[in-house]
């Protein structure tokens, strides 16, 4: 689960960068909430809390879906930032699925 912290922090940073690049536009203010949430979740993921892994996985799926929806409408952040958010969220989701799957297999084999 600790490996997922790195792309999670990258995603949080990209949310902040997106907000800054649109000159702190009011419409893009909601980019700050995921950045704060991801930063808090990264602390618990670093401590290997399973509930944080599940919550983060749910947030990543929602974040990918939300960012894809944003790509279809008026952009709230520059396109490279949105693509970076999708990529880092997908990396986090993949790493968490792998970690949760391996934890389940380890528990079942005991």
Secondary structure, 3 states (H helix, E strand, C coil): CCCHHHHHHHHHHHHHHHHHHCCCCHHHCCHHHHHHHHHHHHHHHHCCCHHHHHHHHHHHHHHHHHHHHHHHCCCCCCHHHHHHHHHHHHHHHHHHHHHHHHHHHHHHHC
